[in-house]
Amino acid sequence: MSLVNNETVHIDCRHFKGDLPCIPHKNTGVKCVNCPQYSPVDKRILIIKLGAIGDVIRTTPLLRKMRIEFPNSRIYWLTKSPEVLPNDAVDNILPYNLESITYLQHASFDILVNLDKDLDACSLARGIHSTEKFGFTLKHGVVYPFNEEANHKYLTGLFDDLSKSNVLSYPQEIFNIMGWKFQGEEYVFDNQEQLGITWDLPQGKKIGLNTGCGDRWTTRLWPEEHWIELIQKLSSSGFVPILLGGPQEDEKNTSLSKKTGAFYPGYFDLPAFINLMDQMDLIVTQVTMAMHIAVALRKKLVLMNNIFNRHEFDLYGRGELLEPSVACECYFSGKCKMGASCMKDLSPASVLQSVLKQLS
């Protein structure tokens, strides 16, 4: 508690903003001196997960555990993807910009968790004041683990043999970094229902087909002729194939729609895309952002993988991971060493069989 001109100010309260009226005051006019919603903070926690949108989404299970372990905490999250973090789960969402970095350089925390092994994230983590630090920092100008529990995740990023032999999922790995045991905590996510979008979609069991995978790991792409065959098989089986993707997939999805009659609603901004995915009964996708969104939305999922360790992905018992029959030689590689991606060996028939099994 502090006094300013004899006015009581609870600067340690979770609701306190410092530069604006808090929500309880705006709602009821109550002031700090007699506020029934006064909630003193005993832990200030900073999460640094800048990364890709999918990486940010799949880190959110930590929030559930943190709220149990530290029920009176105030959680801050620094990220390049603030739009995918629910406001009711993170007290302060900090976009990755100069203003946030300036603030963090002069703030202090009880717990700092940096889960990015990028130089900018590690540089920040090293310089921010915190009583405890978990994850990754800089040492001699290179990335290095803060704590012993981060050693496993660190080493699997350095050596392919250790990465290939890893049997821990990503949620297990990040929980281990904190010294916790992962117990199936779900993602924390918003399906964007508040947008109020009314989708004019065909009636029937909707199978969302996410046909792209970004520019970095193009070895993940499934051949277009396989998508055509899968669409035909799904339609013959009474399902409604719906093509999903962003601007990069627009030309491909438009072409697939013309060739097969599959419904293509177009591409949308991220919140609308999330809500569109929420209308699906099942998602078929390669390893990409849409996969993480599907898991977060608790959708049935058929996941096609070739270049990544299959153990990395936890589908929470709601899906199946399929791989080519011959082991991929291009581990974590964006270019195929063999001249033709092994994804061609993953047949449309096997994908259809998985869809039938998941929806049976």
C-alpha positions as CSV (number, residue, x, y, z in Angstrom):
1,M,0.0,0.0,0.0
2,S,1.1,3.5,-0.7
3,L,-0.2,7.0,0.2
4,V,-0.3,9.8,-2.4
5,N,-1.7,13.1,-0.9
6,N,-3.3,10.9,1.8
7,E,-5.1,8.8,-0.8
8,T,-4.6,5.1,-0.5
9,V,-3.2,3.5,-3.6
10,H,-2.7,-0.3,-3.8
11,I,0.1,-0.5,-6.4
12,D,0.6,-4.2,-5.6
13,C,-3.0,-5.1,-6.8
14,R,-3.5,-7.2,-9.9
15,H,-6.1,-4.7,-11.1
16,F,-3.9,-1.7,-10.6
17,K,-2.7,0.0,-13.9
18,G,-0.8,3.0,-12.7
19,D,-1.8,5.3,-15.6
20,L,-5.5,4.5,-15.9
21,P,-8.4,3.7,-13.7
22,C,-8.7,0.0,-12.9
23,I,-11.6,-2.1,-14.0
24,P,-13.3,-2.3,-10.5
25,H,-13.2,1.5,-10.2
26,K,-14.6,2.0,-13.7
27,N,-17.4,-0.6,-13.0
28,T,-18.5,0.5,-9.5
29,G,-16.6,3.6,-8.5
30,V,-14.9,1.8,-5.7
31,K,-11.4,3.1,-4.6
32,C,-8.4,1.3,-3.2
33,V,-9.1,2.2,0.5
34,N,-12.2,0.0,0.6
35,C,-12.1,-2.2,-2.5
36,P,-13.5,-5.7,-2.1
37,Q,-11.7,-6.8,-5.2
38,Y,-8.2,-5.9,-3.9
39,S,-5.9,-8.7,-5.0
40,P,-2.3,-8.3,-3.9
41,V,0.3,-9.7,-6.2
42,D,3.0,-11.9,-4.6
43,K,4.8,-13.0,-7.8
44,R,5.6,-11.0,-10.9
45,I,6.3,-13.4,-13.8
46,L,7.6,-12.6,-17.3
47,I,7.4,-15.1,-20.2
48,I,9.5,-14.4,-23.2
49,K,8.2,-16.3,-26.2
50,L,8.6,-14.1,-29.3
51,G,8.6,-16.7,-32.0
52,A,6.2,-17.8,-34.7
53,I,2.5,-17.7,-34.0
54,G,2.3,-21.5,-33.6
55,D,5.2,-21.5,-31.1
56,V,3.4,-18.9,-29.0
57,I,0.1,-20.9,-29.1
58,R,1.7,-24.1,-28.1
59,T,3.5,-22.5,-25.1
60,T,0.2,-21.4,-23.5
61,P,-0.3,-24.6,-21.4
62,L,2.2,-23.1,-19.0
63,L,-0.3,-20.5,-18.1
64,R,-2.6,-23.1,-16.6
65,K,0.1,-24.5,-14.4
66,M,1.3,-21.0,-13.4
67,R,-2.1,-20.0,-12.2
68,I,-2.2,-23.1,-10.0
69,E,1.3,-22.7,-8.6
70,F,1.2,-18.9,-8.3
71,P,-2.5,-18.0,-7.9
72,N,-1.7,-14.4,-6.8
73,S,0.8,-13.8,-9.6
74,R,0.8,-11.1,-12.3
75,I,1.9,-12.6,-15.6
76,Y,3.5,-10.6,-18.4
77,W,4.3,-12.0,-21.8
78,L,6.6,-10.5,-24.4
79,T,5.8,-11.6,-27.9
80,K,5.7,-10.8,-31.6
81,S,2.2,-12.4,-31.8
82,P,0.2,-10.6,-29.1
83,E,-3.1,-11.3,-31.0
84,V,-3.2,-15.0,-30.1
85,L,-2.9,-14.5,-26.4
86,P,-6.2,-14.3,-24.5
87,N,-6.5,-11.1,-22.4
88,D,-8.1,-13.0,-19.5
89,A,-5.1,-15.4,-19.2
90,V,-2.2,-12.9,-19.4
91,D,-2.3,-9.7,-17.2
92,N,0.0,-7.7,-19.4
93,I,0.6,-8.7,-23.1
94,L,3.7,-6.8,-24.3
95,P,4.2,-6.5,-28.0
96,Y,7.8,-6.8,-29.1
97,N,8.6,-3.2,-29.7
98,L,10.9,-0.4,-28.4
99,E,8.3,0.7,-25.8
100,S,8.1,-2.8,-24.2
101,I,11.8,-3.3,-24.3
102,T,12.4,0.0,-22.6
103,Y,9.9,-0.8,-19.9
104,L,11.4,-4.3,-19.3
105,Q,14.9,-2.9,-18.9
106,H,13.6,-0.8,-15.9
107,A,11.2,-3.3,-14.4
108,S,11.9,-6.2,-12.0
109,F,10.3,-9.7,-11.7
110,D,10.3,-12.7,-9.4
111,I,10.4,-15.2,-12.2
112,L,11.6,-14.9,-15.8
113,V,11.0,-17.6,-18.3
114,N,12.7,-17.3,-21.7
115,L,11.8,-20.2,-24.1
116,D,13.3,-18.7,-27.2
117,K,16.8,-19.6,-28.3
118,D,17.2,-16.5,-30.5
119,L,19.9,-14.0,-29.8
120,D,17.5,-11.0,-29.3
121,A,15.4,-12.9,-26.8
122,C,18.4,-14.3,-24.9
123,S,20.0,-10.9,-24.8
124,L,16.9,-9.4,-23.3
125,A,16.5,-12.2,-20.8
126,R,20.1,-11.8,-19.6
127,G,19.7,-8.1,-18.9
128,I,16.2,-8.0,-17.3
129,H,16.3,-8.1,-13.5
130,S,14.6,-11.2,-12.0
131,T,15.1,-13.2,-8.8
132,E,14.8,-16.5,-10.7
133,K,15.4,-17.2,-14.4
134,F,14.5,-20.3,-16.4
135,G,15.2,-21.2,-20.0
136,F,17.9,-19.6,-22.1
137,T,20.3,-16.7,-21.9
138,L,23.6,-15.6,-23.4
139,K,27.1,-16.7,-22.4
140,H,30.2,-15.6,-24.3
141,G,27.9,-14.1,-26.9
142,V,26.0,-17.4,-27.7
143,V,22.8,-19.0,-26.5
144,Y,23.2,-21.0,-23.2
145,P,20.8,-22.5,-20.6
146,F,19.9,-20.5,-17.5
147,N,19.1,-23.5,-15.4
148,E,20.0,-27.2,-15.4
149,E,16.5,-28.3,-16.3
150,A,16.9,-26.4,-19.6
151,N,19.9,-28.5,-20.6
152,H,17.8,-31.2,-22.4
153,K,16.0,-28.7,-24.6
154,Y,19.3,-26.9,-25.3
155,L,21.2,-30.0,-26.3
156,T,18.5,-31.3,-28.6
157,G,18.7,-28.1,-30.5
158,L,22.5,-28.5,-31.0
159,F,22.9,-32.2,-32.0
160,D,20.7,-34.1,-34.5
161,D,21.4,-37.5,-32.9
162,L,20.0,-36.2,-29.5
163,S,17.1,-34.5,-31.3
164,K,16.1,-37.7,-33.2
165,S,16.3,-39.8,-30.0
166,N,14.1,-37.4,-28.0
167,V,10.8,-38.8,-26.9
168,L,9.4,-35.8,-25.1
169,S,6.7,-33.6,-26.5
170,Y,7.2,-29.8,-26.6
171,P,4.8,-29.3,-23.7
172,Q,6.7,-31.8,-21.7
173,E,10.0,-30.1,-22.5
174,I,8.8,-26.6,-21.4
175,F,7.2,-27.9,-18.2
176,N,10.5,-29.7,-17.4
177,I,12.4,-26.4,-17.8
178,M,10.2,-25.1,-15.0
179,G,10.8,-28.2,-12.9
180,W,7.2,-29.3,-13.4
181,K,5.6,-32.5,-14.7
182,F,3.3,-32.0,-17.7
183,Q,-0.1,-33.6,-17.0
184,G,-2.0,-32.9,-20.1
185,E,-2.7,-29.2,-19.5
186,E,-4.6,-27.8,-22.5
187,Y,-3.7,-24.8,-24.6
188,V,-5.2,-21.4,-23.5
189,F,-6.9,-20.0,-26.6
190,D,-9.7,-17.9,-27.9
191,N,-11.9,-19.3,-30.7
192,Q,-12.8,-15.7,-31.7
193,E,-16.5,-16.4,-31.3
194,Q,-17.0,-12.7,-30.3
195,L,-16.4,-11.7,-33.9
196,G,-19.9,-12.7,-34.6
197,I,-19.1,-14.1,-38.0
198,T,-21.9,-16.0,-39.8
199,W,-20.2,-18.4,-42.2
200,D,-22.1,-19.5,-45.3
201,L,-20.7,-23.0,-45.4
202,P,-22.1,-26.1,-47.0
203,Q,-24.0,-28.5,-44.8
204,G,-22.5,-31.8,-43.7
205,K,-19.3,-33.0,-41.9
206,K,-16.8,-30.4,-42.7
207,I,-13.2,-31.5,-43.3
208,G,-10.8,-28.5,-43.3
209,L,-7.9,-29.1,-45.6
210,N,-5.0,-26.7,-44.8
211,T,-2.9,-27.0,-48.0
212,G,0.1,-24.8,-47.2
213,C,3.0,-24.8,-44.7
214,G,4.9,-21.5,-45.2
215,D,8.1,-20.7,-46.9
216,R,10.7,-22.0,-44.5
217,W,10.2,-25.8,-44.6
218,T,8.8,-26.5,-48.0
219,T,9.9,-30.1,-47.7
220,R,6.6,-30.5,-45.7
221,L,4.4,-29.8,-48.7
222,W,2.0,-32.5,-49.8
223,P,1.8,-32.8,-53.6
224,E,-1.2,-31.0,-55.3
225,E,-2.3,-34.2,-57.1
226,H,-2.6,-35.9,-53.7
227,W,-4.9,-33.1,-52.4
228,I,-7.0,-33.6,-55.5
229,E,-7.3,-37.3,-54.9
230,L,-8.1,-36.8,-51.2
231,I,-10.8,-34.3,-52.0
232,Q,-12.4,-36.7,-54.4
233,K,-12.3,-39.5,-51.9
234,L,-13.7,-37.3,-49.1
235,S,-16.6,-36.2,-51.3
236,S,-17.3,-39.7,-52.4
237,S,-17.4,-40.7,-48.7
238,G,-20.1,-38.1,-47.9
239,F,-17.8,-35.4,-46.4
240,V,-17.6,-31.7,-47.2
241,P,-14.0,-30.8,-48.0
242,I,-13.2,-27.1,-47.3
243,L,-10.0,-25.6,-48.4
244,L,-8.1,-23.5,-45.9
245,G,-5.0,-21.2,-46.1
246,G,-3.7,-17.7,-46.3
247,P,-2.6,-15.4,-49.1
248,Q,0.2,-17.8,-50.0
249,E,-2.2,-20.6,-50.6
250,D,-4.9,-18.6,-52.5
251,E,-3.7,-19.5,-56.0
252,K,-3.4,-23.2,-55.1
253,N,-6.7,-23.3,-53.3
254,T,-8.5,-21.5,-56.1
255,S,-7.1,-24.0,-58.5
256,L,-8.0,-27.0,-56.3
257,S,-11.5,-25.7,-56.0
258,K,-11.9,-25.4,-59.8
259,K,-10.5,-28.8,-60.4
260,T,-12.5,-30.7,-57.7
261,G,-15.5,-28.6,-56.7
262,A,-14.2,-28.3,-53.1
263,F,-15.5,-25.3,-51.2
264,Y,-13.0,-22.5,-50.9
265,P,-14.2,-19.5,-48.8
266,G,-11.1,-17.4,-49.5
267,Y,-8.4,-16.2,-47.1
268,F,-8.9,-14.0,-44.0
269,D,-7.1,-12.2,-41.3
270,L,-5.9,-14.3,-38.4
271,P,-8.9,-13.9,-36.0
272,A,-11.3,-14.8,-38.7
273,F,-9.2,-17.7,-39.9
274,I,-9.2,-19.1,-36.3
275,N,-13.0,-18.8,-36.2
276,L,-13.3,-20.4,-39.6
277,M,-11.2,-23.4,-38.4
278,D,-13.5,-23.6,-35.4
279,Q,-16.4,-24.5,-37.8
280,M,-14.6,-27.6,-39.0
281,D,-15.3,-31.1,-37.7
282,L,-11.8,-32.3,-38.5
283,I,-8.6,-30.7,-39.8
284,V,-6.1,-32.2,-42.2
285,T,-2.8,-30.4,-42.2
286,Q,0.9,-30.5,-42.5
287,V,3.0,-29.3,-39.5
288,T,2.3,-25.6,-39.6
289,M,0.5,-22.8,-37.7
290,A,-2.9,-24.3,-38.5
291,M,-1.9,-27.5,-36.7
292,H,-1.3,-25.6,-33.5
293,I,-4.6,-23.7,-34.0
294,A,-6.4,-27.0,-34.5
295,V,-4.9,-28.5,-31.3
296,A,-5.8,-25.3,-29.4
297,L,-9.4,-25.5,-30.7
298,R,-9.5,-29.1,-29.6
299,K,-10.4,-30.3,-33.1
300,K,-10.0,-33.8,-34.5
301,L,-6.8,-33.7,-36.5
302,V,-4.9,-35.7,-39.1
303,L,-1.3,-34.4,-39.1
304,M,1.1,-35.2,-41.9
305,N,4.8,-35.1,-40.9
306,N,8.1,-36.0,-42.5
307,I,11.0,-33.8,-41.4
308,F,10.3,-33.4,-37.7
309,N,10.6,-35.7,-34.6
310,R,7.0,-37.1,-34.3
311,H,7.3,-37.1,-30.5
312,E,7.4,-33.3,-30.5
313,F,3.7,-33.1,-31.2
314,D,1.0,-33.8,-28.5
315,L,-2.4,-34.1,-30.2
316,Y,-4.1,-34.6,-26.8
317,G,-5.6,-37.9,-28.0
318,R,-7.7,-36.2,-30.6
319,G,-5.8,-37.0,-33.7
320,E,-3.3,-39.1,-35.6
321,L,0.1,-38.3,-37.0
322,L,0.9,-39.9,-40.4
323,E,4.3,-40.2,-42.0
324,P,5.7,-41.5,-45.3
325,S,6.4,-45.2,-45.3
326,V,10.2,-44.6,-45.9
327,A,12.0,-42.5,-43.2
328,C,12.8,-39.0,-44.3
329,E,16.4,-38.2,-45.0
330,C,16.0,-34.4,-44.6
331,Y,15.7,-34.0,-40.9
332,F,14.8,-30.3,-40.0
333,S,15.7,-29.3,-43.6
334,G,13.9,-26.9,-45.8
335,K,15.2,-28.4,-49.0
336,C,14.9,-32.0,-50.0
337,K,18.2,-33.8,-50.4
338,M,16.7,-36.5,-52.6
339,G,15.3,-34.3,-55.3
340,A,11.7,-35.1,-54.6
341,S,10.0,-34.9,-51.2
342,C,9.1,-38.1,-49.5
343,M,5.7,-36.6,-48.8
344,K,4.6,-38.0,-52.1
345,D,4.8,-41.5,-50.5
346,L,2.1,-40.5,-48.0
347,S,-1.0,-41.7,-49.9
348,P,-4.4,-40.0,-50.0
349,A,-5.9,-43.4,-49.2
350,S,-4.1,-43.5,-45.8
351,V,-5.2,-40.0,-45.0
352,L,-8.8,-40.9,-45.8
353,Q,-8.5,-44.0,-43.6
354,S,-7.3,-41.8,-40.7
355,V,-10.2,-39.3,-41.3
356,L,-12.7,-42.2,-41.1
357,K,-11.1,-43.5,-38.0
358,Q,-11.1,-40.2,-36.2
359,L,-14.8,-39.5,-37.0
360,S,-16.1,-43.0,-36.5
